[in-house]
């Protein structure tokens, strides 16, 4: 975490300096209190009142500035974590990225990174501030109070630091279990709600029962964490009360023997918290550091493993893609391709029964699947070893529209210049609407505008015209047939095969599918 601390070190240093001034002002108030009670109220009444009020003003001002600085560098710290985490997420290989749901990344990005700031960064700084508080108050108060009494109080407070070691491991374990159960509940809850169309009078009770089961498991883990945390808090509070009791005994003995004035005794009892609270804060912070260390280690492990982007050589041209001796297997399913060639400017239609492997074929072409035998090459270069983003664009069957306007969705946030003259959907879309304001058909138009606005040499389309009217489909067929791009498209529609240069058939036999090219017959009988 050092590289993150270095980027906020000046904010932290200023916070520490101001905090030191704040502690000095409170220590000075203790000295004024001793002078006031020990007859200062007779000879220096107004002077002491004025100085006390001035010390209060300094304390409040520096406390405000310290709190403000904590918000500044806390937000800066979380921004640094967030930027590195998001960069590491999008630098993953597709197979690694899709191994986890998007919800996993979102939760870690929002909840866990905030927890690292709140339960790791701030407790570390709080421990430093507590040590500063103890040292300043010790050297200021020892002017009036016997050192051995202060040392006894500090020693007892120090002993109380052993308590976190007793509870920390168990507390961290219970907290991690509660967090994991919360994530599991969210996942199950979303799963149930996605099946909303199956809820009816007969199934509603069963869905409610399943939801209640998941809630009970989550609350049970929360309660176990709560019991452990409650025990830790009570143990800490009990230790602090014992320290106060010892201090009362010591002050009583000193007063009885005439070795301590009432002003000093009053100041010491009022300042017991000055020594006890920092140690109590330290014990709390140690527990917080233990519980947050797992999140911190998980973050660093992930970021460090994806810190350096995988830089690939760019494919030099986009004239031809070849697939040779492909054998892709997942579970019991297997897709085999002896040879397929996709040439520049031609139009390809991929057909086959549901589940045969048509989308898998496009995922291989689009570098979304990399763990296969054989080769997929673009102009002789292995597609797994080169960057093909300048040549290949892939529109999935249920692709994603962002929560933004038309232009951001089509240009992918200005990654590609908007080429309105090359698109045909402008008059069909309410461009001033965000995603929620568009119908299903309009959303499909935006996705099609996105893929054709990218203007790549190879355009992969998986069921691109679902939810469009027959008239719109025919218009789009006419549109992309005259495009110079190579179009490779999956369609379940009754399409005239003669419109395409090549038809790729994916045929499934048991658990194995085969893909091969055929040339459609045109109306004049030619191939």
SULGIKA-V719262 format. One record per backbone hydrogen bond with DSSP energy under -1.0 kcal/mol. CO is the residue of the C=O (numbers start at 1). NH is the residue of the N-H. E is the energy in kcal/mol with one decimal. If there is no record, write none. Layout:
CO;NH;E  CO;NH;E
This chain:
1;4;-1.1  1;5;-1.9  2;6;-2.5  5;8;-1.4  8;12;-2.1  9;13;-2.7  10;14;-2.2  11;15;-2.1  12;16;-2.4  13;17;-2.3  14;18;-2.5  15;19;-2.3  16;20;-2.4  17;21;-2.0  18;22;-2.1  19;23;-2.4  20;24;-2.4  21;25;-2.0  22;26;-1.6  23;27;-2.4  24;28;-2.4  25;29;-1.6  26;30;-1.3  27;31;-1.6  28;32;-2.4  29;33;-1.9  30;34;-1.9  31;35;-2.3  32;36;-2.4  33;37;-2.4  34;38;-2.4  35;40;-1.6  36;41;-1.8  37;39;-2.0  39;42;-1.3  39;43;-1.1  40;44;-2.6  44;48;-2.9  45;49;-2.2  46;50;-2.6  47;51;-2.6  48;52;-2.7  49;53;-2.3  50;54;-2.3  51;55;-2.4  52;56;-2.1  53;57;-2.2  54;58;-2.3  55;59;-2.5  56;60;-2.8  57;61;-2.4  58;62;-2.5  59;63;-2.3  60;64;-2.2  61;65;-2.4  62;66;-2.4  63;67;-2.4  64;68;-2.4  65;69;-2.5  66;70;-2.1  67;71;-1.7  68;72;-1.9  69;73;-2.9  70;74;-2.0  71;75;-2.2  72;76;-2.1  73;77;-2.4  74;78;-2.3  75;79;-2.4  76;80;-2.1  77;81;-2.2  78;82;-2.9  79;83;-2.6  80;84;-2.0  81;85;-2.7  82;86;-2.7  83;87;-2.3  84;88;-2.3  85;89;-2.3  86;90;-2.3  89;92;-1.2  93;97;-2.8  94;98;-2.8  97;100;-1.4  101;104;-1.2  102;106;-2.3  103;107;-2.7  104;108;-2.1  105;109;-2.5  106;110;-2.2  107;111;-2.3  107;112;-1.4  108;113;-1.8  111;115;-1.9  112;116;-1.9  113;117;-1.7  114;118;-2.8  115;119;-3.3  116;120;-1.1  116;121;-1.8  117;122;-2.1  120;124;-1.7  121;125;-1.9  122;126;-2.4  123;127;-2.2  124;128;-1.5  125;129;-2.3  126;130;-2.4  127;131;-2.1  128;132;-2.0  129;133;-2.5  130;134;-2.3  131;135;-2.3  132;136;-2.6  133;137;-2.3  134;138;-2.2  135;139;-2.3  136;140;-1.8  137;141;-2.7  138;142;-1.8  140;143;-1.1  141;144;-1.7  141;145;-3.0  146;150;-1.6  147;151;-2.9  148;152;-2.1  149;153;-2.3  150;154;-2.5  151;155;-2.6  152;156;-2.5  153;157;-2.1  154;158;-2.3  155;159;-2.3  156;160;-1.3  158;161;-1.7  159;162;-2.1  160;163;-1.4  162;166;-1.0  163;167;-1.7  164;168;-3.4  167;171;-2.8  168;172;-2.9  169;173;-2.1  170;174;-2.4  171;175;-2.4  172;176;-2.4  173;177;-2.1  174;178;-2.2  175;179;-2.4  176;180;-2.6  177;181;-2.2  178;182;-1.9  179;183;-2.2  180;184;-2.2  181;185;-2.5  182;186;-2.5  183;187;-2.1  184;188;-2.5  185;189;-3.0  186;190;-2.3  187;191;-2.0  188;192;-2.4  189;193;-2.2  190;194;-2.1  193;196;-1.5  195;198;-2.3  196;199;-2.1  200;204;-2.5  203;207;-2.3  204;208;-2.5  205;209;-2.3  206;210;-2.3  207;211;-2.4  208;212;-2.6  209;213;-2.1  210;214;-1.7  211;215;-2.3  212;216;-2.7  213;217;-1.8  214;218;-2.0  215;219;-3.0  216;220;-2.2  217;221;-1.7  218;222;-2.3  219;223;-2.6  220;224;-1.9  221;225;-2.0  222;226;-2.7  223;227;-2.6  224;228;-1.8  225;229;-2.6  226;230;-2.6  227;231;-2.2  228;232;-2.0  229;233;-2.3  230;234;-2.3  231;235;-2.3  232;236;-2.2  233;237;-2.5  234;238;-2.7  235;239;-1.9  236;240;-1.9  237;241;-2.1  238;242;-1.8  239;243;-1.6  240;244;-1.9  241;245;-2.1  242;246;-2.2  243;247;-2.3  244;248;-2.2  245;249;-1.9  246;250;-2.4  247;251;-2.7  248;252;-2.4  249;253;-2.1  250;254;-2.2  251;255;-2.5  252;256;-2.3  253;257;-1.9  254;259;-2.3  255;258;-1.1  261;265;-2.5  262;266;-2.8  263;267;-2.4  264;268;-2.8  265;269;-2.4  266;270;-2.3  267;271;-1.5  272;275;-1.3  272;276;-3.0  273;277;-2.3  276;280;-2.6  277;281;-3.2  278;282;-2.5  279;283;-2.5  280;284;-2.1  281;285;-2.8  282;286;-2.6  283;287;-2.0  284;288;-2.4  285;289;-2.8  286;290;-2.2  287;291;-2.5  288;292;-2.2  289;293;-1.2  292;296;-2.6  293;297;-2.8  294;298;-2.3  295;299;-2.5  296;300;-2.6  297;301;-2.5  298;302;-2.1  299;303;-2.9  300;304;-2.8  301;305;-1.6  309;311;-1.1  313;387;-2.6  319;344;-1.8  320;379;-2.6  321;342;-3.2  322;377;-2.8  323;340;-2.1  324;375;-2.3  326;337;-2.1  327;373;-2.2  328;335;-3.0  330;333;-2.0  333;330;-2.2  334;513;-3.2  335;328;-2.6  336;515;-1.8  337;326;-2.6  338;325;-2.4  340;323;-2.9  342;321;-2.5  343;346;-1.5  346;487;-1.5  347;501;-1.7  347;502;-1.8  348;489;-2.7  349;504;-3.4  350;491;-1.3  351;506;-2.4  353;356;-1.8  357;361;-1.9  358;362;-1.8  359;363;-2.4  360;364;-1.9  361;365;-2.0  362;366;-2.5  363;368;-2.5  363;369;-1.3  364;367;-1.1  370;372;-1.5  373;327;-2.0  375;324;-2.6  376;383;-3.3  377;322;-2.7  378;381;-1.6  381;378;-2.7  382;385;-1.5  387;315;-2.4  388;391;-2.3  388;392;-2.5  391;458;-3.3  393;460;-3.2  395;462;-2.2  402;404;-2.6  405;409;-2.0  406;410;-2.6  407;411;-2.7  408;413;-2.1  411;415;-1.6  411;416;-1.9  419;422;-2.0  420;423;-1.7  425;428;-1.9  429;431;-1.4  430;433;-2.0  434;437;-1.2  435;438;-1.7  439;443;-2.4  440;444;-1.7  441;445;-2.0  442;446;-2.1  443;447;-2.0  444;448;-2.4  445;449;-2.7  446;450;-2.3  447;451;-2.2  448;452;-2.2  449;453;-2.2  450;454;-1.5  457;486;-3.4  458;393;-2.3  459;488;-2.7  460;395;-3.1  461;490;-2.7  465;468;-1.8  469;473;-2.4  470;474;-2.3  471;475;-1.8  472;476;-2.2  473;477;-2.7  474;478;-2.1  475;479;-1.8  476;480;-2.9  477;481;-1.7  486;459;-3.1  487;348;-3.5  488;461;-2.7  489;350;-3.5  490;463;-1.4  493;495;-2.0  496;499;-2.2  497;500;-1.8  502;349;-2.2  503;518;-3.1  504;351;-2.6  505;516;-2.1  507;514;-2.9  509;512;-2.1  511;334;-1.9  512;509;-3.5  513;336;-3.0  514;507;-3.0  516;505;-2.7  518;503;-3.0  522;525;-2.3  526;522;-2.9
